[in-house]
Amino acid sequence: MTATLHIDLSAFDRNLSTVRRTVAPAQVMMVVKNDAYAHGTEVLVRRALDQGVQWIGCLDLPTAFQVRARTVAPHVFAWLLATDDDLQRAVAERIDLGIGDPNLLEAVADAAAAEGTTADVHLKIDTGLNRNGVRAEDWPAFVARAHELQNAGRLRVVGIWSHISEASDDDDDLARVRFDEAIGAARSAGLQPEYRHLAASAAGFQRREFDYDLVRVGAFLYGIAPAGGPTAAELGLTPIASLHAHVQSVRDGIAVVPIGSWCGLPSSAAGRVTVSVGGRAYPVRRIGTDWMELAAPHGGLSVGDEAIVFGAGDRGDLTSTQWAEAVDTIGEEVQVRLDPRIARVYL
């Protein structure tokens, strides 16, 4: 595959510094789902750990095991779990587990007992998003049972956490009230969670009262802004990835670049986006399986010219968020859909 994804490590460093400064005194949990948003988990986790990040957030256990095996992260948190996952291995490898279901709580406690150790868990309250958390009416019994299991030495309740919708300030304010009530109920049950985490990237920046002790930050660390929201520059961030390919042929005012929908680019973006060559934006006419056509009616393009499909937005190129906006999807969608076979080049 001839395309390459260039990753600017200095830009990542600057983004991390900006994020940490913004959410302080809360700590940053670096979220690395979808291979660190297609940027490469191992390289960037090591980079973050070298700069003092203590928490790595993983969507699932396979990613958490990968991080554990290849780095020395102090805390690795995984939250998309099922009772038939390898929970015993997770407990043995000291993975912090996000628990939002009573059956899963029991399964983790059993895994800890089988391993002869204590599991570190974060209990999840459903604050209204309906994304695998314990409902408010079931929460008192849930935290009471967690307290029993903690007293039995089978688990340790490290944190209380949840997701919010970020659909409106009113919805999020109500979610925060529910979250605070859940924390109060957990403490009344005898639990003393060290970490409370509710906010992800956007809320961590824009609603500081949501930051608590940890903020789970994914897209913003990689400079990916939310579609329809403030730009990366307005947030003080820089997109760290730029997708490069080279002009393969030029004929009759049409330049062909060998990258297309098989590489993860949305074919529906044709006619709505541009690609930068030599600092000049060229409209994308069509996107095929492994090619795209650029309109170059006035010439100026030659075989071998480097094209920036998307990047930081400072060389006549669009960002991946602008591509996403062109096809009415979320900011990170274009980035995470990229074919993993595209070579990552770290600069």
WONORJO-V988236 format. One record per residue. N is the residue number from 0. RES is the residue in one small letter. PSI is psi in whole degrees, 0 to 359 (* if undefined). BURIAL is + if it has 24 or more other C-alpha atoms within 12 Angstrom, else -. Layout:
# WONORJO-V988236
{{N/RES/PSI/BURIAL} {N/RES/PSI/BURIAL}}
This chain:
# WONORJO-V988236
{{0/m/127/-} {1/t/341/+} {2/a/153/+} {3/t/147/+} {4/l/114/+} {5/h/129/+} {6/i/119/+} {7/d/102/+} {8/l/328/+} {9/s/322/+} {10/a/321/+} {11/f/316/+} {12/d/317/+} {13/r/318/+} {14/n/316/+} {15/l/317/+} {16/s/318/+} {17/t/315/+} {18/v/314/+} {19/r/319/+} {20/r/322/-} {21/t/318/+} {22/v/354/+} {23/a/143/-} {24/p/2/-} {25/a/151/+} {26/q/160/+} {27/v/129/+} {28/m/116/+} {29/m/117/+} {30/v/131/+} {31/v/31/+} {32/k/156/+} {33/n/48/+} {34/d/53/+} {35/a/51/+} {36/y/39/+} {37/a/14/+} {38/h/346/+} {39/g/104/+} {40/t/309/+} {41/e/312/+} {42/v/315/+} {43/l/328/+} {44/v/314/+} {45/r/320/+} {46/r/316/+} {47/a/319/+} {48/l/322/+} {49/d/335/-} {50/q/13/-} {51/g/5/-} {52/v/135/+} {53/q/338/+} {54/w/132/+} {55/i/125/+} {56/g/126/+} {57/c/139/+} {58/l/320/+} {59/d/173/+} {60/l/321/+} {61/p/320/+} {62/t/319/+} {63/a/319/+} {64/f/321/+} {65/q/314/+} {66/v/316/+} {67/r/319/+} {68/a/331/-} {69/r/358/-} {70/t/177/+} {71/v/43/+} {72/a/130/+} {73/p/319/+} {74/h/128/+} {75/v/124/+} {76/f/130/+} {77/a/144/+} {78/w/344/+} {79/l/89/+} {80/l/160/+} {81/a/159/+} {82/t/339/+} {83/d/9/-} {84/d/168/-} {85/d/71/+} {86/l/327/+} {87/q/318/+} {88/r/320/+} {89/a/317/+} {90/v/317/+} {91/a/325/+} {92/e/11/+} {93/r/44/+} {94/i/128/+} {95/d/132/+} {96/l/129/+} {97/g/119/+} {98/i/119/+} {99/g/29/+} {100/d/132/+} {101/p/320/+} {102/n/321/-} {103/l/323/+} {104/l/314/+} {105/e/321/+} {106/a/320/+} {107/v/318/+} {108/a/320/+} {109/d/320/+} {110/a/319/+} {111/a/319/+} {112/a/318/-} {113/a/328/-} {114/e/346/-} {115/g/35/-} {116/t/191/+} {117/t/135/+} {118/a/139/+} {119/d/121/+} {120/v/154/+} {121/h/120/+} {122/l/132/+} {123/k/124/+} {124/i/138/+} {125/d/111/+} {126/t/13/+} {127/g/349/+} {128/l/342/+} {129/n/44/-} {130/r/86/-} {131/n/58/+} {132/g/166/+} {133/v/131/+} {134/r/155/+} {135/a/321/+} {136/e/339/-} {137/d/353/-} {138/w/315/+} {139/p/316/+} {140/a/324/-} {141/f/311/+} {142/v/329/+} {143/a/317/+} {144/r/320/+} {145/a/321/+} {146/h/320/+} {147/e/315/-} {148/l/327/+} {149/q/316/+} {150/n/331/-} {151/a/356/-} {152/g/15/-} {153/r/338/+} {154/l/164/+} {155/r/123/+} {156/v/103/+} {157/v/325/+} {158/g/164/+} {159/i/137/+} {160/w/170/+} {161/s/173/+} {162/h/155/+} {163/i/160/+} {164/s/329/+} {165/e/27/+} {166/a/325/-} {167/s/157/-} {168/d/322/-} {169/d/315/-} {170/d/317/-} {171/d/324/+} {172/d/319/+} {173/l/321/-} {174/a/321/+} {175/r/322/+} {176/v/314/+} {177/r/322/+} {178/f/313/+} {179/d/321/+} {180/e/321/-} {181/a/320/+} {182/i/316/+} {183/g/318/-} {184/a/322/+} {185/a/318/+} {186/r/323/-} {187/s/331/-} {188/a/356/+} {189/g/3/-} {190/l/148/+} {191/q/73/+} {192/p/134/+} {193/e/329/-} {194/y/136/+} {195/r/128/+} {196/h/128/+} {197/l/323/+} {198/a/147/+} {199/a/202/+} {200/s/300/+} {201/a/311/+} {202/a/327/+} {203/g/328/+} {204/f/317/+} {205/q/342/-} {206/r/79/+} {207/r/334/+} {208/e/350/+} {209/f/359/+} {210/d/328/+} {211/y/232/+} {212/d/334/+} {213/l/143/+} {214/v/125/+} {215/r/110/+} {216/v/120/+} {217/g/275/+} {218/a/318/+} {219/f/327/+} {220/l/330/+} {221/y/6/+} {222/g/20/+} {223/i/114/+} {224/a/156/+} {225/p/139/+} {226/a/136/+} {227/g/4/-} {228/g/200/-} {229/p/147/-} {230/t/166/+} {231/a/317/+} {232/a/320/-} {233/e/333/-} {234/l/354/+} {235/g/24/+} {236/l/165/+} {237/t/127/+} {238/p/128/+} {239/i/350/+} {240/a/141/+} {241/s/134/+} {242/l/121/+} {243/h/145/+} {244/a/178/+} {245/h/145/+} {246/v/128/+} {247/q/325/+} {248/s/155/-} {249/v/125/+} {250/r/133/-} {251/d/43/-} {252/g/12/-} {253/i/127/+} {254/a/137/+} {255/v/130/+} {256/v/129/+} {257/p/69/+} {258/i/137/+} {259/g/210/+} {260/s/331/-} {261/w/338/-} {262/c/355/+} {263/g/355/+} {264/l/139/+} {265/p/121/+} {266/s/335/+} {267/s/352/+} {268/a/345/+} {269/a/136/+} {270/g/357/-} {271/r/349/+} {272/v/169/+} {273/t/162/+} {274/v/141/+} {275/s/130/+} {276/v/120/+} {277/g/30/-} {278/g/3/-} {279/r/140/+} {280/a/129/+} {281/y/129/+} {282/p/141/+} {283/v/117/+} {284/r/310/+} {285/r/151/+} {286/i/116/+} {287/g/200/+} {288/t/311/-} {289/d/32/+} {290/w/160/+} {291/m/152/+} {292/e/133/+} {293/l/139/+} {294/a/120/+} {295/a/65/+} {296/p/339/-} {297/h/19/-} {298/g/204/-} {299/g/353/-} {300/l/145/+} {301/s/155/-} {302/v/132/-} {303/g/347/-} {304/d/140/+} {305/e/131/+} {306/a/135/+} {307/i/109/+} {308/v/311/+} {309/f/160/+} {310/g/220/+} {311/a/349/+} {312/g/16/+} {313/d/8/-} {314/r/39/-} {315/g/6/-} {316/d/157/+} {317/l/159/+} {318/t/167/+} {319/s/330/+} {320/t/321/+} {321/q/324/+} {322/w/316/+} {323/a/318/+} {324/e/328/+} {325/a/334/+} {326/v/16/+} {327/d/51/-} {328/t/181/-} {329/i/162/+} {330/g/321/+} {331/e/353/+} {332/e/315/+} {333/v/321/+} {334/q/311/+} {335/v/344/+} {336/r/352/+} {337/l/139/+} {338/d/126/+} {339/p/347/+} {340/r/347/-} {341/i/126/+} {342/a/135/+} {343/r/128/+} {344/v/118/-} {345/y/124/-} {346/l/*/-}}
